[in-house]
Amino acid sequence: MNSERHVCVAHFANDTQESMTLSLEMLGERVVLAPGHEVELLALPLPNLLPLTVSYVKGGVQVHPYKEGDPDWHVRFRGKIIRAGYPTILAEHA
């Protein structure tokens, strides 16, 4: 994994009292933010990545790249770069 090539494409903060899930693409990775967590969403700088579409859904948000099939999602959480998984629970990385 060469995460130095990834760029920040969005910033998300959970300012609610409930956990929030970033759903990356329809059936893709999920990142769970506990209340107070903040992340930068990182992806490879591919030509068809942007603009992102962000939709509010029950329990969080759903993020879709423009026309890119696999942006190799990562998050930066408290200075640590973490590959997004199925799911990635940030409280386990605190």
Order of alpha helices (4+ residues) and beta strands (2+ residues): beta-beta-beta-beta-beta-beta-beta-beta-beta
